[in-house]
């Protein structure tokens, strides 16, 4: 031991003599006798950054933020050894420079997942889980079975976001009292980490979906009639059907005004009195048209037993997720392509192997037919069919198309000429010389050339094939 007063190594005596004399002592003996520059302050340890996460993956382990015995914890699913993981509970996860903490209930917009204990977690049965979910849907929702199957698959798929690369949205549509809000209420109690709001700003969506972990929440929005006014949110929702898509956002309140990229991928249920008018968002959405009815139970007035049943199914859904995070190799008995594949294939994989699969597959096929019929009835589809009928050597003139539209030659364009440049169809669509030219050049990607008599449009052969495929060859020929 070194005596800082005597400046000597007083091993054996410093403890007794020098300490009794109240000399200053170097208990760590870090400084040699020849060193006059010394310090008693140890090097401070770098403080770890605390990061709150609702869920995350690290190596072969998956973590979900929950409450166990009223305390915030993580469920840890370890996939490092076997496909069937061992689920344990940890308070937090300390890494080299970071400590991951579970979210607190006051910082989340949904009811936290709450468990009384975590010992002896049994394997969740997919069959029993879907049966319980189907029973709850029938207890609270008045709708056609086909629509209930869409809701069943959507709730279940929200716990399979690790399996899903592209998805569709659901849109309950109806008047006040038709039951569309009941669907949102029930999904708010069952879906994976839901954000339920009316008139949700896209700034809030950014914050809740974040830029750290993808697929951290589901969006449930009511009264979407005004959605079309929010161009930023419409754009984000159109991007949000595909995993990996992000949207840039600049914080104008910061000095550096740094640009961040926020995730947009999330299941979305958008309820309202009518569908959005944005065609791109419509293509990603399946409407559920509601009719007022009387359900068995009122989702807004749950008895204790009913609430506990829903809570139990919700907990089992989260445990199922943790036990089945690895996507199986499944060869579907249905081949989908293009947009239909993007919207439905992953949901079919999620439902595969259950007794509900065949019925759900029929619903998907019917929705594909309805979707194609809707696309074929759009104004741009009718204009393309007119172009194809009049086209020679991949070319058509503007005057040919316009005269065909305002004539009596086609049943698809019956209407009234309001002016020489504006034509109103009987089913509400409107065509003007300006909008027609814009559709042909922008939507159909035609090259135009102005002559003395008219404007000529020439189409690329590959584009013609793509547009024929989109608007249906069986309708065109």
C-alpha positions as CSV (number, residue, x, y, z in Angstrom):
1,X,0.0,0.0,0.0
2,X,1.3,3.5,-0.9
3,X,1.3,6.4,1.6
4,X,0.6,9.6,-0.2
5,X,1.8,11.6,2.9
6,X,5.1,9.8,3.4
7,X,5.6,9.3,-0.3
8,X,6.8,5.8,0.4
9,X,5.7,2.2,-0.2
10,X,4.8,1.3,3.4
11,X,3.7,-2.2,2.8
12,X,2.7,-3.8,6.1
13,X,2.9,-0.5,8.0
14,X,0.8,1.9,6.0
15,X,-2.3,0.0,7.0
16,X,-1.5,0.4,10.7
17,X,0.9,3.3,11.3
18,X,0.0,5.7,8.5
19,X,-3.7,5.1,8.8
20,X,-3.5,5.7,12.6
21,X,-1.7,8.9,11.8
22,X,-4.5,9.8,9.4
23,X,-2.2,10.0,6.4
24,X,-3.6,10.0,2.9
25,X,-3.4,6.5,1.4
26,X,-3.6,5.1,-2.1
27,X,-5.7,1.9,-1.5
28,X,-5.4,0.8,-5.1
29,X,-1.6,1.2,-5.1
30,X,-1.9,2.6,-8.7
31,X,1.0,5.1,-8.5
32,X,4.7,4.3,-8.1
33,X,6.8,6.2,-5.6
34,X,8.5,8.3,-8.3
35,X,5.2,9.6,-9.7
36,X,4.1,12.9,-8.2
37,X,1.0,13.1,-10.6
38,X,-1.7,11.0,-9.1
39,X,-5.5,10.9,-8.9
40,X,-8.1,9.1,-6.9
41,X,-10.8,9.3,-9.6
42,X,-11.4,6.1,-11.6
43,X,-12.2,6.4,-15.3
44,X,-16.0,6.8,-15.5
45,X,-17.9,4.0,-17.3
46,X,-19.7,5.1,-20.4
47,X,-23.4,5.3,-19.7
48,X,-25.5,2.9,-21.8
49,X,-28.3,4.3,-24.0
50,X,-31.7,3.1,-23.0
51,X,-34.0,2.3,-25.9
52,X,-37.7,1.5,-25.6
53,X,-38.9,-1.2,-28.0
54,X,-42.4,-2.8,-28.4
55,X,-40.7,-5.7,-30.2
56,X,-37.5,-6.6,-31.9
57,X,-35.2,-9.4,-33.1
58,X,-31.6,-9.9,-32.1
59,X,-29.7,-12.8,-33.7
60,X,-32.0,-15.9,-33.3
61,X,-34.0,-14.4,-30.5
62,X,-37.3,-12.5,-30.8
63,X,-38.6,-10.2,-28.1
64,X,-42.2,-8.8,-27.4
65,X,-42.9,-6.2,-24.8
66,X,-45.6,-7.4,-22.3
67,X,-46.7,-7.0,-18.7
68,X,-46.2,-9.9,-16.4
69,X,-47.6,-9.7,-12.9
70,X,-48.3,-6.0,-13.6
71,X,-44.6,-5.3,-14.4
72,X,-43.2,-4.4,-17.8
73,X,-41.1,-7.2,-19.2
74,X,-40.0,-8.9,-22.4
75,X,-41.1,-12.3,-23.6
76,X,-38.0,-13.8,-25.2
77,X,-38.4,-16.5,-27.8
78,X,-35.2,-18.3,-28.4
79,X,-34.9,-20.0,-31.9
80,X,-31.2,-20.7,-31.7
81,X,-31.5,-24.4,-31.1
82,X,-34.9,-25.7,-32.3
83,X,-37.7,-24.5,-34.4
84,X,-40.0,-24.7,-31.4
85,X,-38.7,-21.9,-29.3
86,X,-38.3,-21.7,-25.5
87,X,-40.2,-18.6,-24.2
88,X,-38.7,-16.9,-21.1
89,X,-39.2,-13.6,-19.3
90,X,-36.6,-10.9,-19.0
91,X,-36.7,-7.4,-17.4
92,X,-34.6,-5.8,-20.2
93,X,-31.7,-6.7,-22.5
94,X,-28.3,-5.2,-21.9
95,X,-26.0,-5.0,-24.9
96,X,-22.5,-3.4,-25.2
97,X,-23.7,0.2,-25.6
98,X,-27.5,-0.1,-25.3
99,X,-30.1,-1.4,-23.0
100,X,-33.4,-2.4,-24.5
101,X,-36.4,-1.6,-22.3
102,X,-40.1,-2.7,-22.7
103,X,-42.7,-0.1,-23.4
104,X,-44.7,1.3,-20.5
105,X,-48.5,1.3,-20.7
106,X,-48.8,5.1,-20.5
107,X,-46.7,5.4,-23.7
108,X,-48.8,3.2,-26.0
109,X,-52.2,3.8,-27.6
110,X,-53.4,0.3,-27.0
111,X,-54.1,-1.9,-24.0
112,X,-50.8,-3.7,-23.1
113,X,-50.5,-7.5,-23.3
114,X,-50.9,-8.6,-19.7
115,X,-50.1,-12.0,-18.3
116,X,-50.4,-13.3,-14.7
117,X,-47.5,-15.6,-15.0
118,X,-45.1,-16.9,-17.7
119,X,-44.1,-20.3,-16.4
120,X,-45.2,-23.4,-18.2
121,X,-46.4,-21.8,-21.5
122,X,-48.0,-24.5,-23.5
123,X,-48.0,-24.9,-27.3
124,X,-50.9,-22.9,-28.8
125,X,-53.2,-24.8,-31.2
126,X,-53.9,-23.0,-34.5
127,X,-57.2,-24.9,-34.9
128,X,-58.4,-23.9,-31.4
129,X,-57.2,-20.4,-31.7
130,X,-59.1,-19.8,-35.0
131,X,-62.2,-21.5,-33.7
132,X,-62.2,-19.1,-30.6
133,X,-61.6,-16.1,-32.9
134,X,-64.4,-17.1,-35.3
135,X,-66.8,-17.5,-32.3
136,X,-66.0,-14.0,-31.0
137,X,-66.5,-12.5,-34.5
138,X,-69.9,-14.1,-34.8
139,X,-70.8,-12.9,-31.3
140,X,-70.2,-9.2,-32.1
141,X,-70.4,-8.6,-35.9
142,X,-73.4,-8.8,-38.1
143,X,-72.2,-9.4,-41.7
144,X,-72.1,-12.0,-44.4
145,X,-69.9,-15.0,-43.6
146,X,-67.7,-14.0,-46.5
147,X,-67.0,-10.7,-44.8
148,X,-66.5,-12.4,-41.5
149,X,-63.8,-14.6,-43.1
150,X,-62.0,-11.5,-44.3
151,X,-62.0,-10.1,-40.8
152,X,-60.9,-13.5,-39.3
153,X,-58.0,-13.7,-41.7
154,X,-57.0,-10.1,-41.2
155,X,-56.9,-10.3,-37.4
156,X,-54.9,-13.6,-37.5
157,X,-52.5,-12.2,-40.2
158,X,-51.7,-9.2,-38.1
159,X,-49.7,-11.6,-35.9
160,X,-47.8,-12.9,-38.9
161,X,-46.1,-9.7,-40.1
162,X,-42.8,-11.6,-40.3
163,X,-44.4,-13.8,-42.9
164,X,-46.0,-11.1,-44.9
165,X,-44.3,-9.0,-47.7
166,X,-47.4,-7.4,-49.2
167,X,-51.0,-7.0,-48.0
168,X,-54.4,-5.5,-48.7
169,X,-56.5,-3.2,-46.5
170,X,-60.1,-3.7,-45.3
171,X,-62.7,-0.9,-45.5
172,X,-66.0,-1.3,-43.6
173,X,-68.4,1.1,-45.4
174,X,-71.8,2.1,-44.2
175,X,-74.0,4.8,-42.6
176,X,-74.0,5.6,-38.9
177,X,-75.2,2.6,-36.9
178,X,-74.4,0.1,-39.6
179,X,-71.8,-1.7,-37.6
180,X,-68.6,-0.4,-39.2
181,X,-67.3,1.0,-35.9
182,X,-68.0,-2.3,-34.2
183,X,-65.5,-4.0,-36.5
184,X,-62.9,-1.4,-35.5
185,X,-63.8,-1.8,-31.8
186,X,-63.4,-5.5,-32.0
187,X,-60.2,-5.4,-34.0
188,X,-58.8,-2.8,-31.5
189,X,-59.2,-5.5,-28.8
190,X,-57.7,-8.3,-30.8
191,X,-55.3,-7.2,-33.5
192,X,-51.5,-6.8,-33.0
193,X,-50.7,-3.5,-31.3
194,X,-53.5,-1.4,-32.8
195,X,-53.6,2.3,-33.3
196,X,-57.3,3.3,-33.3
197,X,-58.3,6.8,-34.0
198,X,-60.5,9.1,-35.9
199,X,-58.8,11.7,-38.2
200,X,-55.3,10.3,-37.4
201,X,-52.7,12.7,-38.6
202,X,-49.9,11.2,-40.6
203,X,-47.4,12.8,-38.3
204,X,-48.8,10.6,-35.6
205,X,-48.6,7.6,-37.9
206,X,-44.9,8.4,-38.5
207,X,-44.2,8.5,-34.8
208,X,-46.1,5.3,-34.0
209,X,-44.7,3.2,-36.8
210,X,-41.2,4.7,-36.3
211,X,-38.0,4.2,-38.2
212,X,-36.4,1.6,-36.0
213,X,-38.4,-1.7,-36.3
214,X,-40.8,-2.5,-39.1
215,X,-44.3,-3.9,-38.5
216,X,-44.7,-2.6,-34.9
217,X,-48.4,-1.7,-35.2
218,X,-51.7,-1.9,-37.1
219,X,-53.7,1.2,-38.0
220,X,-57.5,1.4,-37.4
221,X,-59.0,4.6,-38.7
222,X,-62.7,5.7,-38.5
223,X,-64.5,8.3,-40.6
224,X,-62.2,8.3,-43.6
225,X,-64.4,10.5,-45.7
226,X,-61.9,13.3,-45.3
227,X,-58.9,11.1,-46.0
228,X,-58.6,12.3,-49.6
229,X,-57.8,15.8,-48.4
230,X,-54.6,14.6,-46.7
231,X,-52.3,13.9,-49.6
232,X,-49.3,12.9,-47.5
233,X,-51.3,10.3,-45.6
234,X,-52.9,8.9,-48.8
235,X,-49.4,8.6,-50.3
236,X,-48.1,6.9,-47.2
237,X,-51.0,4.5,-47.1
238,X,-50.5,3.6,-50.7
239,X,-46.9,2.8,-50.0
240,X,-47.7,1.0,-46.7
241,X,-48.9,-2.2,-48.3
242,X,-45.4,-3.4,-49.0
243,X,-42.7,-4.3,-46.5
244,X,-39.6,-2.2,-46.7
245,X,-41.3,1.0,-48.0
246,X,-40.4,4.2,-46.2
247,X,-41.4,7.8,-46.5
248,X,-39.1,10.8,-45.9
249,X,-39.9,13.3,-43.2
250,X,-37.9,16.4,-42.2
251,X,-38.2,17.7,-38.6
252,X,-38.5,21.5,-39.3
253,X,-38.3,22.2,-35.5
254,X,-34.7,21.0,-35.3
255,X,-31.7,23.1,-36.2
256,X,-30.1,20.7,-38.6
257,X,-33.5,19.8,-40.2
258,X,-32.2,16.2,-40.7
259,X,-34.2,14.0,-43.0
260,X,-35.5,10.8,-41.5
261,X,-37.1,7.8,-43.3
262,X,-40.1,6.3,-41.5
263,X,-41.7,2.9,-42.1
264,X,-45.1,2.8,-43.6
265,X,-45.8,-1.0,-43.7
266,X,-48.8,-1.9,-41.5
267,X,-52.2,-3.6,-41.8
268,X,-54.9,-1.0,-42.0
269,X,-58.7,-1.0,-41.5
270,X,-60.2,2.2,-42.9
271,X,-63.9,2.7,-42.0
272,X,-66.2,5.3,-43.3
273,X,-69.4,6.3,-45.1
274,X,-67.7,5.9,-48.5
275,X,-64.5,4.6,-50.0
276,X,-61.5,6.9,-50.7
277,X,-61.6,8.4,-54.2
278,X,-57.9,7.8,-54.8
279,X,-57.7,5.0,-57.4
280,X,-54.3,3.7,-56.1
281,X,-55.6,3.3,-52.6
282,X,-58.8,1.7,-53.9
283,X,-56.7,-1.0,-55.7
284,X,-55.2,-2.0,-52.3
285,X,-58.5,-2.0,-50.5
286,X,-61.3,-4.6,-50.1
287,X,-64.6,-2.9,-49.1
288,X,-67.0,-4.5,-46.6
289,X,-70.5,-3.0,-47.1
290,X,-72.3,-3.0,-43.8
291,X,-76.0,-3.2,-43.1
292,X,-77.4,-2.4,-39.7
293,X,-78.2,-5.5,-37.5
294,X,-78.3,-6.6,-33.9
295,X,-75.3,-8.6,-32.7
296,X,-75.5,-11.2,-29.9
297,X,-73.3,-9.0,-27.7
298,X,-72.5,-5.3,-27.6
299,X,-68.7,-4.7,-28.0
300,X,-69.0,-1.4,-26.1
301,X,-70.6,-3.0,-23.0
302,X,-68.7,-6.1,-22.2
303,X,-69.5,-8.2,-19.2
304,X,-66.5,-9.4,-17.2
305,X,-66.6,-12.9,-18.6
306,X,-66.8,-11.6,-22.2
307,X,-63.9,-9.2,-21.7
308,X,-61.8,-12.0,-20.1
309,X,-62.5,-14.3,-23.1
310,X,-61.4,-11.7,-25.6
311,X,-58.3,-10.9,-23.5
312,X,-57.4,-14.6,-23.4
313,X,-57.7,-15.0,-27.1
314,X,-55.6,-11.8,-27.6
315,X,-52.9,-13.2,-25.3
316,X,-53.0,-16.6,-27.1
317,X,-52.5,-14.8,-30.5
318,X,-49.3,-13.1,-29.2
319,X,-48.0,-16.5,-27.9
320,X,-48.9,-18.1,-31.2
321,X,-46.9,-15.3,-32.9
322,X,-43.8,-16.0,-30.7
323,X,-44.1,-19.8,-31.3
324,X,-44.5,-19.4,-35.1
325,X,-42.2,-16.6,-36.2
326,X,-40.4,-18.7,-38.9
327,X,-42.4,-18.8,-42.1
328,X,-43.1,-22.4,-43.3
329,X,-42.5,-23.5,-46.9
330,X,-46.1,-23.8,-48.3
331,X,-47.0,-24.5,-51.9
332,X,-50.5,-23.1,-52.4
333,X,-53.1,-24.8,-54.6
334,X,-53.8,-21.5,-56.2
335,X,-51.5,-19.5,-58.5
336,X,-51.8,-15.7,-58.4
337,X,-49.9,-13.1,-60.3
338,X,-49.4,-9.4,-60.3
339,X,-51.5,-7.2,-58.0
340,X,-53.7,-10.2,-57.0
341,X,-50.6,-12.0,-55.7
342,X,-49.5,-8.9,-53.8
343,X,-52.9,-8.5,-52.1
344,X,-53.8,-12.1,-51.2
345,X,-51.1,-14.7,-51.4
346,X,-49.5,-14.1,-48.0
347,X,-53.0,-14.2,-46.3
348,X,-53.7,-17.5,-48.0
349,X,-50.4,-18.8,-46.6
350,X,-51.4,-17.7,-43.1
351,X,-54.8,-19.5,-43.3
352,X,-53.4,-22.6,-45.0
353,X,-53.9,-25.9,-43.2
354,X,-56.9,-24.7,-41.2
355,X,-60.5,-25.8,-41.7
356,X,-61.3,-22.2,-42.8
357,X,-58.8,-22.2,-45.7
358,X,-61.1,-23.5,-48.5
359,X,-63.9,-21.1,-47.6
360,X,-61.4,-18.2,-47.3
361,X,-59.9,-19.1,-50.7
362,X,-63.4,-18.9,-52.3
363,X,-63.8,-15.4,-50.8
364,X,-60.4,-14.4,-52.2
365,X,-61.4,-15.6,-55.7
366,X,-64.7,-13.7,-55.5
367,X,-62.9,-10.6,-54.5
368,X,-60.5,-10.9,-57.3
369,X,-63.4,-11.1,-59.7
370,X,-65.1,-8.1,-58.1
371,X,-61.8,-6.2,-58.2
372,X,-61.3,-7.0,-61.9
373,X,-64.9,-6.0,-62.6
374,X,-64.3,-2.7,-60.9
375,X,-61.1,-2.0,-62.8
376,X,-62.9,-2.9,-66.1
377,X,-65.7,-0.4,-65.3
378,X,-63.4,2.5,-64.7
379,X,-63.3,5.3,-67.2
380,X,-59.7,4.8,-68.2
381,X,-60.5,1.1,-68.9
382,X,-63.3,2.2,-71.2
383,X,-61.0,4.6,-73.0
384,X,-58.4,1.9,-73.5
385,X,-61.0,-0.4,-75.0
386,X,-61.9,2.5,-77.4
387,X,-58.3,2.9,-78.3
388,X,-57.9,-0.8,-79.0
389,X,-61.0,-0.9,-81.2
390,X,-59.8,2.0,-83.3
391,X,-56.1,1.2,-83.3
392,X,-54.3,0.4,-86.5
393,X,-50.6,-0.5,-86.6
394,X,-50.4,0.6,-82.9
395,X,-51.6,4.1,-83.8
396,X,-54.8,6.1,-83.3
397,X,-55.7,9.8,-83.6
398,X,-57.3,12.0,-81.0
399,X,-60.2,12.9,-83.2
400,X,-61.0,9.2,-83.8
401,X,-61.2,8.5,-80.0
402,X,-63.1,11.7,-79.1
403,X,-65.7,11.3,-81.9
404,X,-66.2,7.7,-80.9
405,X,-66.8,8.7,-77.3
406,X,-69.4,11.4,-78.1
407,X,-71.2,9.3,-80.7
408,X,-73.8,6.6,-80.2
409,X,-71.5,3.8,-81.4
410,X,-70.6,2.5,-77.9
411,X,-72.9,1.7,-74.9
412,X,-69.9,2.3,-72.6
413,X,-70.0,6.1,-73.4
414,X,-73.7,6.9,-73.4
415,X,-74.2,10.5,-72.1
416,X,-74.6,14.1,-73.0
417,X,-72.3,16.7,-74.5
418,X,-72.3,19.6,-72.1
419,X,-69.9,21.6,-74.3
420,X,-67.8,20.9,-77.4
421,X,-64.9,19.9,-75.0
422,X,-66.8,18.3,-72.2
423,X,-68.9,15.1,-72.2
424,X,-70.9,13.8,-69.2
425,X,-71.7,10.0,-69.0
426,X,-75.0,8.8,-67.6
427,X,-73.2,6.9,-64.8
428,X,-71.5,10.1,-63.5
429,X,-68.1,9.9,-65.2
430,X,-66.9,13.0,-67.0
431,X,-64.6,13.2,-70.1
432,X,-63.0,16.4,-71.4
433,X,-60.6,16.8,-74.3
434,X,-57.9,17.7,-71.8
435,X,-58.5,14.7,-69.5
436,X,-58.6,12.4,-72.5
437,X,-55.3,13.6,-73.8
438,X,-53.7,13.3,-70.4
439,X,-55.0,9.7,-69.9
440,X,-53.6,8.6,-73.2
441,X,-50.2,10.1,-72.8
442,X,-49.7,9.6,-69.0
443,X,-51.7,6.4,-68.2
444,X,-51.2,4.6,-71.5
445,X,-47.7,6.1,-72.2
446,X,-48.4,6.9,-75.8
447,X,-46.0,9.0,-77.9
448,X,-47.9,11.8,-79.5
449,X,-47.3,13.7,-82.8
450,X,-49.2,16.7,-83.9
451,X,-50.2,16.9,-87.6
452,X,-52.3,19.5,-89.5
453,X,-55.5,17.5,-89.1
454,X,-55.1,15.9,-85.6
455,X,-52.9,14.5,-83.0
456,X,-51.5,11.0,-83.6
457,X,-50.8,8.6,-80.7
458,X,-48.4,5.7,-81.1
459,X,-48.3,2.9,-78.5
460,X,-45.4,0.6,-77.6
461,X,-46.2,-3.1,-78.2
462,X,-45.1,-4.1,-74.7
463,X,-47.3,-1.4,-73.1
464,X,-50.3,-2.7,-75.2
465,X,-49.8,-6.2,-73.8
466,X,-49.6,-4.8,-70.2
467,X,-52.8,-2.7,-70.6
468,X,-54.6,-5.6,-72.3
469,X,-53.7,-7.8,-69.3
470,X,-54.8,-5.2,-66.8
471,X,-58.2,-4.5,-68.5
472,X,-58.9,-8.1,-69.5
473,X,-58.3,-9.7,-72.8
474,X,-61.6,-11.5,-72.6
475,X,-63.4,-8.1,-72.6
476,X,-61.2,-6.6,-75.3
477,X,-61.6,-9.4,-77.9
